[in-house]
Each structure stands twice: as C-alpha cells, then as structure tokens.
C-alpha cells in the first residue's frame, strides 16, 4: 500500500524518467507511479527513457505508469485519463494535460495513464494496453485512501485511441487480461463511468480505416479478430454509464463510431448520452474556443454530476 510520503517521494524519480521537453499545459506538482512491481506481463517492448516531442507526445513507453494530479480541495471523485495518438504515440500534452487542468479546477483528482503501445515490440501485442488500463484502475482503488478519493467514484476519460482503450476497459472489465501479480489484482477493474471523446469504437468494415485497426489486427484481419477488438461487441448490461462526444466532420474516426456505441448501449440497457457536434474535426481535446467543440466540457460536467450524485 502506498502512503502520501511514498507518493511525494516518487516525484523526483518521475522527473528523470523521460527525455522530456517542457509540457505545453501548466499543471500542478504530480507523482508518477509504475503500474507493475516488475516487468509488465509478457515482457518485450522498448528500453530506456520515454521520448517526448515538442507537443508533449510520448513514445518508447518502457515502464507504463499513472501520474496523479491532486487538486487543492479534492472532492473524492477520480478520473483516469488516456490520451490518443492512434496507438503510435500518446498525445499527453495536447489531450491528457488539458483534461487534468479541467478536472482539477473542479476539485476532481486526475490520473494520467501512460500505457504500452502495441507496436513497440511488446510480446502481448494488443493485450498490453488493456492490461495497463485494468491494472491502473485496480492500483488507484488499492491506494484510494492515500489519494483521498472514493474508490466507488472512479471513472475513465479517453480520447481517440485512448477512447478505444477505455471503451474496452469499460465493457470488458471482467475479462482477465493478465494473471494476478499481487493483492491489488483482487480488486475490481470495473469503472464507475466512462467518457469516450471522438473514440475509435469499431475495427470492422466499412469503418476500419484507422491506425488502431492496423496496429491491433493487422492489414488483413479475420472477421473474428476485427470483432474481438471492437468495443461495441463487448457491451453488456453490466457496463457503466457512458458519455460520448464526436464531431460530425471527424476525418479520422468515422462519425458512425459513436452512433454504433450508442446503439449497443441502448440495446443492452446501459445509460448513454451522446453529443454530436456540428463541427470540430478530430483531436479537439477539451474544446477550441469559438467552435462547437468548446461546448462539450460543460455537457460533461452536468452529466458527471448527475451520474455520480443520483
């Protein structure tokens, strides 16, 4: 079990773990904690420090981790954030850190997930990021007292490929993606809600022209493989409430993705709220001023309060 002292002691080590340029978004002091007590399940992958480009995008994720950002007056709510990047990189600077600022401004404790990228040589391939997501949820719950959060008010916020990953984590939470490594893995990986922002949902034709599909199932996948790694095929009545956002002119993730997810949730009786934006394209993160994408965070705030307080 972690203590606040051990969390704060990790700050210095976290600062040395990346070949980092300055983050583009101001954020509070934070501590980065490795997900696994040793090597991640299956092994493989890159070695050495994480690479960070001028826009805060990460590659070479040798040690998956969570970074905790605690507001001045935490209200007990917690959100785990996953940026996108087509599973080729993690757009932490452009997507995750603005989300952290927004969440902290509302007294919500934020956690940023640095997950393994399947194309970086991990033995477990597409299972690797799912393993990281499940482990992160459990690790947060295991240390809820130290983080000053309510383990029953822990949700997910994923963008683009991060939306695909958190869609899988939310709908496939009972799936044992890795063998237990310690007592933390006895805890539930089921999130209490999930918000998927311009997510990739399906890897099936005709909506399979994405980097996510190529990395997860290759250039010529079988129908079975495409279905297995599509989020909507795992939606069941036990899934948490879902919040979906997508622009109607998204050129990366076909706008049909969120409609497919909405339909799957409605069929399974899962509470779902979809906001279709008139414009905004892809990668608008927490919104761009003067565009329809600037509206969605307010919708999310209202939905989140209703979902957690009802």
MARTOR-79041 format. One record per residue (C-alpha): y, x, z; residue number from 0. Coordinates in Angstrom, 3 decimals. Example, Ala and Ser with C-alpha at 12.3 -4.5 7.8 and 13.67 -1.06 7.14 Angstrom:
! MARTOR-79041
NODE         Y         X         Z  num
NODE    -4.500    12.300     7.800    0
NODE    -1.060    13.670     7.140    1
//
This chain:
! MARTOR-79041
NODE         Y         X         Z  num
NODE     0.000     0.000     0.000    0
NODE     3.447     1.270    -0.853    1
NODE     6.335     1.451     1.579    2
NODE    10.041     1.366     0.825    3
NODE    10.166     5.053     1.725    4
NODE     7.482     5.913    -0.832    5
NODE     9.194     3.775    -3.469    6
NODE    12.501     5.542    -2.977    7
NODE    10.783     8.931    -2.950    8
NODE     9.486     8.189    -6.425    9
NODE    12.997     8.077    -7.888   10
NODE    13.278    11.819    -8.278   11
NODE     9.866    12.138    -9.894   12
NODE    10.655     9.310   -12.282   13
NODE    13.803    11.046   -13.466   14
NODE    11.781    14.075   -14.522   15
NODE     9.067    12.160   -16.357   16
NODE    10.892    11.634   -19.675   17
NODE    12.733    13.679   -22.269   18
NODE    15.488    11.121   -21.797   19
NODE    18.954    10.644   -23.162   20
NODE    21.397     8.517   -21.208   21
NODE    20.394     4.845   -21.151   22
NODE    22.821     2.656   -23.125   23
NODE    22.959    -0.039   -20.425   24
NODE    24.249     0.648   -16.874   25
NODE    21.518    -0.100   -14.337   26
NODE    21.093     0.314   -10.579   27
NODE    19.025     3.066    -8.995   28
NODE    15.341     2.463    -9.523   29
NODE    11.904     3.873    -8.785   30
NODE     9.118     4.297   -11.309   31
NODE     5.549     3.859   -10.136   32
NODE     2.392     4.743   -12.099   33
NODE     0.061     1.827   -12.769   34
NODE    -3.164     3.735   -12.291   35
NODE    -4.282     6.060    -9.468   36
NODE    -5.726     8.438   -12.065   37
NODE    -6.162     8.400   -15.813   38
NODE    -5.768     4.962   -17.437   39
NODE    -9.008     3.158   -18.314   40
NODE   -10.863     4.722   -21.231   41
NODE    -8.701     7.822   -21.429   42
NODE    -7.276     9.345   -24.586   43
NODE    -3.627     8.992   -25.532   44
NODE    -0.738    11.458   -25.647   45
NODE     0.059    14.152   -23.106   46
NODE     3.354    15.460   -21.828   47
NODE     6.622    13.655   -21.115   48
NODE     7.693    10.362   -22.630   49
NODE    10.063    10.663   -25.584   50
NODE    13.275     8.619   -25.534   51
NODE    15.559     8.349   -28.557   52
NODE    19.318     7.790   -28.666   53
NODE    18.890     4.000   -28.420   54
NODE    16.565     4.164   -25.436   55
NODE    13.343     3.521   -27.390   56
NODE    10.212     5.112   -25.919   57
NODE     7.162     6.718   -27.494   58
NODE     4.444     9.073   -26.198   59
NODE     3.615     6.909   -23.190   60
NODE     1.110     9.159   -21.423   61
NODE     1.490     7.512   -17.993   62
NODE     2.064     3.738   -18.061   63
NODE     4.269     2.574   -15.220   64
NODE     6.501    -0.079   -13.747   65
NODE    10.105     0.583   -12.769   66
NODE    11.593    -1.659   -10.085   67
NODE    15.246    -2.702   -10.072   68
NODE    16.198    -4.450    -6.834   69
NODE    19.437    -6.474    -6.626   70
NODE    21.752    -6.192    -3.642   71
NODE    20.594    -9.569    -2.306   72
NODE    17.088   -10.274    -3.615   73
NODE    16.177   -13.955    -3.564   74
NODE    12.415   -13.374    -3.675   75
NODE    11.993   -14.150    -7.375   76
NODE    10.483   -11.416    -9.545   77
NODE    10.259   -10.902   -13.295   78
NODE     8.213    -8.282   -15.122   79
NODE     9.898    -7.332   -18.406   80
NODE     8.277    -5.952   -21.568   81
NODE    10.410    -4.829   -24.491   82
NODE     9.167    -4.952   -28.065   83
NODE     9.028    -2.408   -30.846   84
NODE     6.032    -3.500   -32.889   85
NODE     3.678    -1.534   -30.604   86
NODE     5.062     1.575   -32.340   87
NODE     7.688     2.146   -29.648   88
NODE     9.164     0.324   -26.657   89
NODE    12.790    -0.770   -27.069   90
NODE    13.622    -0.314   -23.410   91
NODE    17.309     0.480   -23.916   92
NODE    18.034    -2.378   -26.301   93
NODE    15.926    -5.136   -24.724   94
NODE    14.494    -4.379   -21.273   95
NODE    17.567    -2.890   -19.600   96
NODE    19.963    -5.678   -20.629   97
NODE    17.397    -8.096   -19.202   98
NODE    17.342    -6.106   -15.962   99
NODE    21.123    -6.411   -15.615  100
NODE    20.994   -10.154   -16.282  101
NODE    18.198   -10.699   -13.764  102
NODE    19.766    -8.537   -11.047  103
NODE    23.074   -10.371   -11.477  104
NODE    21.151   -13.488   -10.448  105
NODE    19.524   -11.780    -7.452  106
NODE    16.156   -11.586    -9.203  107
NODE    14.115    -8.415    -8.734  108
NODE    13.208    -6.966   -12.119  109
NODE    10.300    -4.734   -13.105  110
NODE    10.170    -2.949   -16.451  111
NODE     6.731    -2.247   -17.886  112
NODE     6.064     0.934   -19.837  113
NODE     2.788     0.060   -21.498  114
NODE     0.439     2.145   -23.601  115
NODE     0.919     1.945   -27.357  116
NODE    -2.450     1.364   -29.069  117
NODE    -1.603     3.642   -31.982  118
NODE    -1.092     6.674   -29.741  119
NODE    -4.773     7.540   -29.551  120
NODE    -5.965     5.529   -26.566  121
NODE    -9.720     5.064   -26.534  122
NODE    -9.437     1.388   -25.605  123
NODE    -7.089     0.658   -28.502  124
NODE    -5.567    -2.847   -28.330  125
NODE    -7.038    -3.432   -24.871  126
NODE    -4.838    -0.656   -23.437  127
NODE    -1.522    -2.580   -23.228  128
NODE    -3.285    -5.702   -21.934  129
NODE    -4.907    -3.612   -19.211  130
NODE    -1.479    -2.254   -18.283  131
NODE     0.065    -5.721   -18.152  132
NODE    -2.692    -7.126   -15.936  133
NODE    -2.586    -4.097   -13.649  134
NODE     1.219    -4.321   -13.372  135
NODE     1.075    -7.948   -12.214  136
NODE    -1.519    -7.050    -9.588  137
NODE     0.355    -3.948    -8.431  138
NODE     3.556    -5.944    -7.931  139
NODE     1.695    -8.560    -5.916  140
NODE    -0.055    -5.879    -3.839  141
NODE     3.329    -4.490    -2.808  142
NODE     5.286    -7.731    -2.616  143
NODE     6.411    -7.097     0.958  144
NODE     7.794    -3.650     0.091  145
NODE     9.535    -5.064    -2.969  146
NODE    10.911    -8.006    -0.924  147
NODE     9.580   -10.595    -3.353  148
NODE     7.485   -13.731    -3.149  149
NODE     4.151   -12.976    -4.876  150
NODE     3.962   -16.652    -5.867  151
NODE     7.239   -16.435    -7.806  152
NODE     6.337   -13.668   -10.231  153
NODE     6.826   -14.251   -13.942  154
NODE     6.946   -12.485   -17.289  155
NODE     9.752   -11.926   -19.809  156
NODE     8.635   -10.398   -23.104  157
NODE    10.496    -9.646   -26.315  158
NODE     8.895    -9.448   -29.795  159
NODE     5.707    -7.354   -29.433  160
NODE     6.343    -7.491   -25.695  161
NODE     6.227   -11.262   -26.128  162
NODE     2.850   -10.918   -27.819  163
NODE     1.590    -8.737   -24.967  164
NODE     2.865   -11.086   -22.283  165
NODE     1.567   -14.074   -24.233  166
NODE    -1.893   -12.526   -23.979  167
NODE    -1.347   -11.660   -20.317  168
NODE    -0.303   -15.237   -19.537  169
NODE    -3.033   -17.007   -21.492  170
NODE    -5.894   -14.530   -20.950  171
NODE    -5.208   -13.700   -17.306  172
NODE    -8.752   -14.430   -16.126  173
NODE   -10.236   -12.018   -18.672  174
NODE   -11.444    -8.771   -17.066  175
NODE    -9.883    -6.293   -19.472  176
NODE   -10.877    -3.294   -17.326  177
NODE   -13.261    -2.518   -14.440  178
NODE   -11.682    -2.651   -10.985  179
NODE   -10.395     0.700    -9.752  180
NODE    -9.236    -0.239    -6.222  181
NODE    -8.472    -3.175    -3.919  182
NODE    -5.367    -4.060    -5.938  183
NODE    -7.621    -5.325    -8.707  184
NODE    -8.982    -8.063    -6.454  185
NODE    -5.609    -9.809    -6.757  186
NODE    -4.772   -12.387    -9.393  187
NODE    -3.243   -11.315   -12.716  188
NODE    -2.085   -14.875   -13.377  189
NODE     1.724   -15.035   -13.717  190
NODE     3.667   -17.994   -12.362  191
NODE     5.644   -18.447   -15.600  192
NODE     6.170   -16.697   -18.918  193
NODE     9.223   -16.444   -21.168  194
NODE     8.500   -15.209   -24.686  195
NODE    11.555   -14.296   -26.757  196
NODE    11.168   -14.042   -30.564  197
NODE     7.485   -13.262   -29.914  198
NODE     4.662   -12.448   -32.260  199
NODE     2.098   -15.127   -31.428  200
NODE    -0.424   -15.287   -34.242  201
NODE    -2.102   -12.484   -36.176  202
NODE    -3.727   -14.946   -38.538  203
NODE    -2.727   -15.616   -42.175  204
NODE    -0.259   -16.509   -43.520  205
NODE     1.856   -15.203   -40.620  206
NODE     0.195   -11.809   -40.280  207
NODE     2.756    -9.544   -41.959  208
NODE     3.685    -7.718   -38.764  209
NODE     3.303    -4.292   -37.247  210
NODE     1.474    -5.959   -34.364  211
NODE    -1.269    -7.202   -36.673  212
NODE    -1.643    -3.835   -38.404  213
NODE    -1.893    -1.911   -35.152  214
NODE    -4.152    -4.365   -33.329  215
NODE    -6.647    -5.389   -36.000  216
NODE    -6.007    -3.126   -38.997  217
NODE    -5.236    -3.838   -42.630  218
NODE    -8.283    -5.971   -43.428  219
NODE    -9.372    -7.709   -40.226  220
NODE   -12.096   -10.289   -39.970  221
NODE   -11.014   -13.842   -39.155  222
NODE   -12.698   -13.406   -35.771  223
NODE   -10.645   -10.316   -34.918  224
NODE    -7.401   -11.910   -36.037  225
NODE    -8.117   -14.956   -33.886  226
NODE    -9.138   -12.891   -30.865  227
NODE    -5.798   -11.110   -30.680  228
NODE    -3.702   -14.199   -31.442  229
NODE    -2.062   -15.671   -28.363  230
NODE    -2.486   -19.334   -29.246  231
NODE    -6.288   -19.105   -29.305  232
NODE    -6.319   -18.403   -25.558  233
NODE    -4.054   -21.235   -24.410  234
NODE    -5.779   -23.473   -21.876  235
NODE    -4.815   -25.925   -19.166  236
NODE    -4.644   -23.132   -16.580  237
NODE    -1.818   -21.303   -18.374  238
NODE     1.545   -21.015   -16.609  239
NODE     4.684   -22.837   -17.787  240
NODE     6.080   -21.338   -20.998  241
NODE     9.645   -20.792   -22.194  242
NODE    10.057   -19.901   -25.871  243
NODE    13.063   -18.752   -27.899  244
NODE    13.308   -17.893   -31.596  245
NODE    15.903   -17.893   -34.343  246
NODE    15.171   -19.950   -37.427  247
NODE    16.060   -16.968   -39.628  248
NODE    13.833   -14.418   -37.875  249
NODE    12.754   -11.948   -40.621  250
NODE    10.139   -10.107   -38.510  251
NODE     8.216   -12.705   -36.540  252
NODE     7.914   -15.775   -38.727  253
NODE     9.657   -18.727   -37.018  254
NODE     6.358   -20.580   -37.197  255
NODE     5.117   -18.386   -34.333  256
NODE     6.889   -20.299   -31.589  257
NODE     6.013   -23.648   -33.181  258
NODE     2.353   -22.620   -33.126  259
NODE     2.651   -21.661   -29.466  260
NODE     4.474   -24.851   -28.569  261
NODE     1.767   -26.948   -30.240  262
NODE    -1.020   -25.056   -28.460  263
NODE     0.668   -25.557   -25.090  264
NODE     1.269   -29.252   -25.681  265
NODE    -2.334   -29.766   -26.738  266
NODE    -3.550   -28.039   -23.549  267
NODE    -1.109   -29.893   -21.295  268
NODE     0.845   -26.740   -20.426  269
NODE     4.566   -27.265   -19.677  270
NODE     6.534   -25.686   -22.512  271
NODE    10.182   -25.528   -23.544  272
NODE    11.171   -24.202   -26.967  273
NODE    14.692   -23.324   -28.066  274
NODE    15.153   -22.863   -31.799  275
NODE    18.376   -21.020   -32.609  276
NODE    20.208   -21.751   -35.851  277
NODE    20.614   -18.026   -36.480  278
NODE    20.245   -14.692   -34.773  279
NODE    17.540   -12.908   -36.711  280
NODE    15.280   -10.664   -34.663  281
NODE    15.967    -8.300   -31.774  282
NODE    18.994   -10.076   -30.277  283
NODE    17.745    -9.341   -26.741  284
NODE    19.887   -11.191   -24.170  285
NODE    22.109   -12.508   -26.951  286
NODE    25.016   -11.422   -29.092  287
NODE    28.444   -12.818   -28.263  288
NODE    29.804   -15.337   -30.724  289
NODE    26.371   -16.226   -32.110  290
NODE    23.816   -18.923   -31.219  291
NODE    21.662   -16.225   -29.600  292
NODE    24.223   -15.926   -26.788  293
NODE    23.202   -19.371   -25.548  294
NODE    19.577   -18.789   -24.656  295
NODE    20.041   -16.942   -21.324  296
NODE    21.802   -19.996   -19.898  297
NODE    18.931   -22.202   -21.063  298
NODE    16.527   -19.776   -19.416  299
NODE    18.451   -19.771   -16.134  300
NODE    18.285   -23.568   -15.969  301
NODE    14.586   -23.632   -16.878  302
NODE    13.760   -20.889   -14.405  303
NODE    15.447   -22.659   -11.524  304
NODE    13.710   -25.911   -12.408  305
NODE    10.316   -24.212   -12.779  306
NODE    10.469   -22.222    -9.540  307
NODE    12.141   -24.824    -7.323  308
NODE    10.367   -28.001    -8.427  309
//
